[in-house]
Structure formats: structure tokens, C-alpha cells
């Protein structure tokens, strides 16, 4: 009759399972503690999908303004613009 004995191949497998379970528990805890009462919903309006409601505020997502295009003519001496 074969006896069940830990081998060197089983230890990394068990360590992986324990690590995955711990990380999953931390993720669930973080979601439960996020404090968002109303998660929001996605709605389509005028061909654009929008997030309505939820816990995000416009200040939470910084948007970098677009820089105006350089209107200098080619050959102005800047080799980066001449490419």
C-alpha cells in the first residue's frame, strides 16, 4: 500500500495555493471596504457609452490637456520636427 508522503514537488504547489488564497482574501477585503454604496451603471446615449452614478468623481481621473500642434514650418532648424 502506498503511503502519502510530501515530496519536493508538492511543497511549491501547496505554497502557490496558499498564496493565491491569501491574495484573493485581501482583494475581497479591499472591495468590501471600498465604501461605495451605489456602483453605477453604463448607459448608451447618442452613440456614446457613459457611466451613470458610481463612486467616481471627475477629480479622481486626471486628464492631461492636449498640447497645441506646433505650427512652425519644416526646416526651422529643429531636427526632431524635420523627421
TAGINOR-V94055 format. One record per residue. N is the residue number from 1. SS is DSSP state (~ for helix, > for strand, _ for the rest). PSI is psi as a letter, one per 20 degrees, with the letter a starting at -180 (* if undefined). NEAR is the number of other ideal C-beta (glycine too) atoms within 12 Angstrom. Layout:
# TAGINOR-V94055
[[N & SS & PSI & NEAR] [N & SS & PSI & NEAR]]
This chain:
# TAGINOR-V94055
[[1 & _ & p & 3] [2 & _ & p & 4] [3 & _ & q & 6] [4 & _ & o & 7] [5 & _ & p & 9] [6 & _ & p & 12] [7 & _ & r & 11] [8 & ~ & h & 10] [9 & ~ & h & 11] [10 & ~ & h & 13] [11 & ~ & g & 13] [12 & ~ & h & 13] [13 & ~ & g & 14] [14 & ~ & g & 15] [15 & ~ & h & 15] [16 & ~ & g & 14] [17 & ~ & g & 14] [18 & ~ & g & 14] [19 & ~ & g & 14] [20 & ~ & g & 14] [21 & ~ & g & 14] [22 & ~ & g & 14] [23 & ~ & h & 14] [24 & ~ & g & 14] [25 & ~ & g & 14] [26 & ~ & h & 14] [27 & ~ & g & 14] [28 & ~ & g & 13] [29 & ~ & g & 12] [30 & ~ & h & 13] [31 & ~ & g & 14] [32 & ~ & h & 11] [33 & _ & j & 10] [34 & _ & h & 15] [35 & _ & k & 10] [36 & _ & o & 16] [37 & _ & h & 9] [38 & _ & o & 13] [39 & _ & i & 15] [40 & _ & r & 15] [41 & > & q & 12] [42 & > & p & 13] [43 & > & q & 14] [44 & > & p & 11] [45 & > & p & 10] [46 & _ & k & 7] [47 & _ & j & 7] [48 & > & p & 10] [49 & > & p & 11] [50 & > & q & 15] [51 & > & o & 20] [52 & > & p & 15] [53 & _ & b & 15] [54 & _ & a & 19] [55 & _ & j & 15] [56 & _ & q & 16] [57 & _ & q & 12] [58 & ~ & h & 9] [59 & ~ & i & 7] [60 & ~ & h & 11] [61 & _ & n & 11] [62 & _ & p & 8] [63 & _ & p & 8] [64 & _ & p & 6] [65 & _ & q & 6] [66 & _ & p & 6] [67 & _ & q & 7] [68 & _ & q & 7] [69 & _ & q & 7] [70 & _ & p & 12] [71 & _ & j & 9] [72 & _ & q & 13] [73 & _ & q & 10] [74 & _ & q & 13] [75 & _ & j & 9] [76 & _ & j & 12] [77 & _ & i & 10] [78 & _ & o & 12] [79 & _ & h & 9] [80 & _ & h & 10] [81 & _ & i & 14] [82 & _ & i & 12] [83 & _ & * & 6]]
